[in-house]
Each structure stands twice: as structure tokens, then as C-alpha cells.
Amino acid sequence: MDQAAGSRRRPGTAVSLETTASGVQALCFELKNGQPKTYLVRARKAICAMPLFVAARVVRNIGGYGLDAARHLPAYAPWIVANFLMKEFPQELPHAPLSWDNVVYGGKGLGYVVSTHQDVRVAPPAKTVLSAYIDLAAMEQQAARRWLQDARPQDLLELAASDLKAAYGPRFAGLVERADITLRAHAMASPRPGFKSNAGLQALRAVDGPILFAHADLSGFSVFEEASWWGYQAALRALA
Ligand SMILES: Cc1cc2nc3c(=O)[nH]c(=O)nc-3n(C[C@H](O)[C@H](O)[C@H](O)COP(=O)(O)OP(=O)(O)OC[C@H]3O[C@@H](n4cnc5c(N)ncnc54)[C@H](O)[C@@H]3O)c2cc1C
């Protein structure tokens, strides 16, 4: 274990976070050239901005802050995000030009976006990336996670490409140079009835001490503005 004394910024994963007599201490982990390395970070304050299902395992005695993981953690929806590197743009129907965000009526996923859309160019690029989003909402969340765990690569590819195949038909596969599929088993907190009065989330939102909490999960639903708000609140408290 080595001390992160000189450096102000280090990548890595916090394995544990606890308060000490003078502030906080985080035990962190990183891979360096494939080798695991741990180091300690000591500070006056820490902002714990990881998802709450992770924080529940990392923050020492999170129950002391008012979160009972068994009762208060939000339900999490799993998602698949798949990036298809295209050799060229697929041909569109004359009356249905490609948009940035494209939804397939009755599709299995939430459609796909054109990830080169915001490239500033005088002409469209030769190649592009189409990013497909699959919410797996047809399955119960735990069952969907199990499905993801056991699925064969070809099953994942089939589901990930289903909206694109519906849009472009059999010619789609021949246009794909490469597909990168990311499985996000706990991608987004899903609000359930009563989420606004979740006592555990209310308690974490009010914490003002050496450890501060900030994540969209504090709101109980997964929206960027919520993440931004709790980050701002935590920063104000850290600087006070
Ligand atoms: C597929 C998908 C599509 C979405 N689309 C939209 C959208 O269109 N609009 C919208 O508003 N929101 C959208 N969201 C939700 C949005 O992404 C989240 O609300 C937002 O990212 C939450 O930000 P955050 O900073 O709270 O947490 P996160 O983005 O979850 O960041 C948490 C960070 O903590 C890090 N971390 C985790 N564990 C540890 C650890 N032990 N130690 C150190 N670091 C750790 C993670 O690596 C991550 O960087 C989408 C989410 C998904 C999954």
C-alpha cells in the first residue's frame, strides 16, 4: 500500500470510505500495467458521488447516516448500450431521413442515435457510429440481470441490433464494421410509488459532515439535472 501524498488527482476505485479523527480516509484500488495497486487518500472531506448500491458497500457504517440498504436503496433498471461502427451510412427511405435520435415504432429498444451527429463538418463523414439503447423493461429487473449474466454474445448482439435491423432490414449486418456492447446491470434508479418519501434518501440528502453524498440516486430517479443538483449542493457544503 502506498500513500498518495504528492499527487492531487488519481484514478481508481474507492473500496472503503470512513471518517477519521481529522476528516476522512479512503482506501482505493487501481490497476497499473495489469497489476492491482492500493493506496490511501486522507482528506478533510469526501464527496461520495457513486451510485448508492455501491456506496452502501463502500461507506463504513452507512446505516449511521440513515440509509438502510435493505429498505431504502432504489430499484435499478438494467440497460444495454451498443455502439455500431458503420462502414458507411445506411440508406434511408426518401420520406424518412435519418434524425439524431431515431425511434422504431413497436421496437424492442428505445431506438438509436447517430453519434457523429454533432461533429462539425462541411459534409457527413464516410463512416459513422449508431448507438442503440435497450431498456429490457419487458422483463422483471432481477430476471433481466440474470438474463444479461447468462446471455451468449450472439443473443446480446441480436437484441442490441433489433431496432436497427427493423429499420434497415437484412442489409444492416453487412454495413457493420464492429459492435461494442456494454451491459449496465444497475444502469438507472427507477422511481417506485413512495420514492419521494424514502427516509433513507432524505437522510443522505441532509448529511453535512466529513462525508457528503451526491448522486442522481439521491433523488430516486436517473436524470442528469438531479445529479448536477446534488453535486452542487455537496460542493457548497464541502467549501463552507
Ligand atoms: C443508457 C442511459 C441513458 C441515459 N440517458 C439520459 C438522458 O437522456 N438524459 C438524462 O438526463 N439522463 C440520462 N441518463 C441518466 C444519467 O446518465 C444519470 O442520471 C447521470 O449519469 C447520473 O450522474 P451521477 O454523477 O449522479 O452518477 P454516475 O454517472 O452514475 O457517476 C457515478 C460515478 O461513480 C463512479 N464510481 C462507481 N463506483 C465507484 C467507486 N467505488 N469508487 C470511485 N468511483 C466510483 C463511476 O465510475 C461513475 O463515474 C441515462 C442513463 C443511462 C444508463
Ligand as a Chemical Component Dictionary entry (heavy atoms), coordinates in Angstrom:
data_LIG
# 
_chem_comp.id                   LIG 
_chem_comp.type                 NON-POLYMER 
_chem_comp.pdbx_formal_charge   0 
_chem_comp.three_letter_code    LIG 
# 
loop_
_chem_comp_atom.comp_id 
_chem_comp_atom.atom_id 
_chem_comp_atom.alt_atom_id 
_chem_comp_atom.type_symbol 
_chem_comp_atom.charge 
_chem_comp_atom.model_Cartn_x 
_chem_comp_atom.model_Cartn_y 
_chem_comp_atom.model_Cartn_z 
_chem_comp_atom.pdbx_ordinal 
LIG C1  C1  C 0 -28.361 4.314  -21.047 1  
LIG C2  C2  C 0 -28.613 5.554  -20.264 2  
LIG C3  C3  C 0 -29.172 6.666  -20.891 3  
LIG C4  C4  C 0 -29.425 7.839  -20.169 4  
LIG N1  N1  N 0 -29.965 8.924  -20.821 5  
LIG C5  C5  C 0 -30.205 10.054 -20.119 6  
LIG C6  C6  C 0 -30.744 11.212 -20.766 7  
LIG O1  O1  O 0 -31.002 11.204 -21.961 8  
LIG N2  N2  N 0 -30.967 12.323 -20.007 9  
LIG C7  C7  C 0 -30.697 12.373 -18.673 10 
LIG O2  O2  O 0 -30.907 13.406 -18.023 11 
LIG N3  N3  N 0 -30.173 11.297 -18.045 12 
LIG C8  C8  C 0 -29.930 10.151 -18.727 13 
LIG N4  N4  N 0 -29.414 9.054  -18.092 14 
LIG C9  C9  C 0 -29.170 9.161  -16.657 15 
LIG C10 C10 C 0 -27.866 9.860  -16.364 16 
LIG O3  O3  O 0 -26.825 9.197  -17.070 17 
LIG C11 C11 C 0 -27.613 9.797  -14.855 18 
LIG O4  O4  O 0 -28.684 10.394 -14.166 19 
LIG C12 C12 C 0 -26.338 10.534 -14.506 20 
LIG O5  O5  O 0 -25.225 9.967  -15.201 21 
LIG C13 C13 C 0 -26.076 10.416 -13.028 22 
LIG O6  O6  O 0 -24.883 11.108 -12.778 23 
LIG P1  P1  P 0 -24.121 10.898 -11.432 24 
LIG O7  O7  O 0 -22.913 11.767 -11.477 25 
LIG O8  O8  O 0 -25.071 11.038 -10.290 26 
LIG O9  O9  O 0 -23.695 9.358  -11.433 27 
LIG P2  P2  P 0 -22.947 8.426  -12.476 28 
LIG O10 O10 O 0 -22.997 8.985  -13.856 29 
LIG O11 O11 O 0 -23.542 7.083  -12.182 30 
LIG O12 O12 O 0 -21.459 8.504  -11.999 31 
LIG C14 C14 C 0 -21.033 7.792  -10.863 32 
LIG C15 C15 C 0 -19.534 7.673  -10.968 33 
LIG O13 O13 O 0 -19.063 6.991  -9.819  34 
LIG C16 C16 C 0 -18.026 6.130  -10.246 35 
LIG N5  N5  N 0 -17.875 5.067  -9.251  36 
LIG C17 C17 C 0 -18.686 3.997  -9.010  37 
LIG N6  N6  N 0 -18.206 3.266  -8.012  38 
LIG C18 C18 C 0 -17.084 3.871  -7.594  39 
LIG C19 C19 C 0 -16.139 3.584  -6.573  40 
LIG N7  N7  N 0 -16.270 2.513  -5.760  41 
LIG N8  N8  N 0 -15.084 4.421  -6.428  42 
LIG C20 C20 C 0 -14.948 5.511  -7.218  43 
LIG N9  N9  N 0 -15.809 5.840  -8.196  44 
LIG C21 C21 C 0 -16.861 5.027  -8.374  45 
LIG C22 C22 C 0 -18.489 5.610  -11.596 46 
LIG O14 O14 O 0 -17.392 5.115  -12.334 47 
LIG C23 C23 C 0 -19.078 6.874  -12.198 48 
LIG O15 O15 O 0 -18.114 7.625  -12.882 49 
LIG C24 C24 C 0 -29.134 7.887  -18.794 50 
LIG C25 C25 C 0 -28.561 6.773  -18.156 51 
LIG C26 C26 C 0 -28.300 5.608  -18.880 52 
LIG C27 C27 C 0 -27.679 4.436  -18.165 53 
# 
loop_
_chem_comp_bond.comp_id 
_chem_comp_bond.atom_id_1 
_chem_comp_bond.atom_id_2 
_chem_comp_bond.value_order 
_chem_comp_bond.pdbx_ordinal 
LIG C1  C2  SING 1  
LIG C2  C3  SING 2  
LIG C2  C26 DOUB 3  
LIG C3  C4  DOUB 4  
LIG C4  N1  SING 5  
LIG C4  C24 SING 6  
LIG N1  C5  DOUB 7  
LIG C5  C6  SING 8  
LIG C5  C8  SING 9  
LIG C6  O1  DOUB 10 
LIG C6  N2  SING 11 
LIG N2  C7  SING 12 
LIG C7  O2  DOUB 13 
LIG C7  N3  SING 14 
LIG N3  C8  DOUB 15 
LIG C8  N4  SING 16 
LIG N4  C9  SING 17 
LIG N4  C24 SING 18 
LIG C9  C10 SING 19 
LIG C10 O3  SING 20 
LIG C10 C11 SING 21 
LIG C11 O4  SING 22 
LIG C11 C12 SING 23 
LIG C12 O5  SING 24 
LIG C12 C13 SING 25 
LIG C13 O6  SING 26 
LIG O6  P1  SING 27 
LIG P1  O7  DOUB 28 
LIG P1  O8  SING 29 
LIG P1  O9  SING 30 
LIG O9  P2  SING 31 
LIG P2  O10 DOUB 32 
LIG P2  O11 SING 33 
LIG P2  O12 SING 34 
LIG O12 C14 SING 35 
LIG C14 C15 SING 36 
LIG C15 O13 SING 37 
LIG C15 C23 SING 38 
LIG O13 C16 SING 39 
LIG C16 N5  SING 40 
LIG C16 C22 SING 41 
LIG N5  C17 SING 42 
LIG N5  C21 SING 43 
LIG C17 N6  DOUB 44 
LIG N6  C18 SING 45 
LIG C18 C19 SING 46 
LIG C18 C21 DOUB 47 
LIG C19 N7  SING 48 
LIG C19 N8  DOUB 49 
LIG N8  C20 SING 50 
LIG C20 N9  DOUB 51 
LIG N9  C21 SING 52 
LIG C22 O14 SING 53 
LIG C22 C23 SING 54 
LIG C23 O15 SING 55 
LIG C24 C25 DOUB 56 
LIG C25 C26 SING 57 
LIG C26 C27 SING 58 
# 
